[in-house]
Amino acid sequence: MDRKLLDSDPHFAEGCASCHRGDERAASREKAHAGFIKKPSADLATCGKCHDKMAGTYANALHFTAAGLRHGVSGRFSTTERRVFDEKVFQQSCRSCHASCGDCHVRSPRIAGVSTGLLRGHRFVAKDDGKTCAMCHGGRVYPEFTGDFGGSADIHYQKGMTCLDCHGKTELHGTGTIQTSKREVKERPACEKCHKAGTEKTEKAKTSHAQHRDRVSCYACHSGGVYTNCLDCHLGKGATPKPGFFLGLDPKDRKTVTTLRLVPTVRDTFKTAGIAMEKYDSLPNYWATPTHNIKKRTDRTRSCEVCHVEKRDFLTKEGLIKNGSKANELLLYSPKPIK
């Protein structure tokens, strides 16, 4: 531990034991570490001693509760199955991915047994996207954002922006309102917060945006290429990633065409836990996704024919995954010809 850090950072003013417990006055290592807590911020009350307001709101935030995972799949369960899922699966599996305060501000989170360790010694860090966001979201979002997945990096990354330039601390820390889905988070990013309607530099862009407003998402036209989709997830074994690009109707708003991402839940995902998913067909296998590979110009922005004539990348009945949910057919959309 850096002595200067101990003297200058107020987090250490009350000693190591203030957070980690143990006995700082003990003469032996064994006695000093008796009752030692390796990850004190796993209990929000630890950080809440000084940051009570922030810890209080974070208790209901999605990054801490992981409630989005629970509610995303629970619509496939019967009442009995939902109880079994909560008891046998959610806490032991899904919720193990929740983020403590320290996972973002002190030590890189451990994913599949791998962590890059302390962010900067034991310094408390406001943000370090590459060692925190990238670890938990490194399977899909972050590699798309940086271009490591293939193709070019997201235009925002190329401009020097990081995750937290769009995802603000109010969104991440929560407001105290119990959240069950990221769509409920009013503070989530929205393209038009920066790219105001009517400020386009060309008449073509202005006309195109006006014609597609409230009917086509920004991602549908500006997603730069294929992105990661996950298939065939089985409890304890994980899923198989595969690149793909799908356009169809937003399952939560079937008036809007957007980019869709395959979710890995298949009919026997939770079979080993005794969950058959009696209502499996009530939810689709494709979810609306805010892709993180945005480009200003794509094939779809250059030519109307890509969608309205070729109907490229739109889901078709023949192209749906095999043995998928019956609800998948509700997402099919065929663009109208250009008059």
Secondary structure as UniProt FT lines:
FT   HELIX           3..8
FT   HELIX           10..12
FT   TURN            13..14
FT   HELIX           17..20
FT   TURN            24..25
FT   HELIX           29..32
FT   TURN            33..35
FT   HELIX           40..42
FT   HELIX           44..48
FT   TURN            49..50
FT   HELIX           52..58
FT   TURN            59..60
FT   HELIX           62..65
FT   HELIX           67..74
FT   TURN            75..76
FT   HELIX           79..84
FT   HELIX           85..90
FT   TURN            91..93
FT   HELIX           94..97
FT   HELIX           101..105
FT   TURN            112..113
FT   TURN            121..122
FT   TURN            129..132
FT   HELIX           133..136
FT   TURN            137..140
FT   HELIX           141..146
FT   TURN            147..149
FT   HELIX           155..158
FT   TURN            159..160
FT   HELIX           163..166
FT   HELIX           169..173
FT   HELIX           182..184
FT   TURN            186..187
FT   HELIX           191..193
FT   TURN            197..198
FT   HELIX           203..212
FT   TURN            213..215
FT   HELIX           218..222
FT   STRAND          227..234
FT   TURN            235..237
FT   STRAND          238..244
FT   STRAND          246..250
FT   TURN            251..252
FT   STRAND          253..262
FT   TURN            267..270
FT   HELIX           271..273
FT   TURN            278..279
FT   HELIX           280..282
FT   STRAND          286..288
FT   HELIX           299..302
FT   HELIX           305..308
FT   TURN            312..313
FT   TURN            317..319
FT   TURN            322..323
FT   HELIX           326..331
//
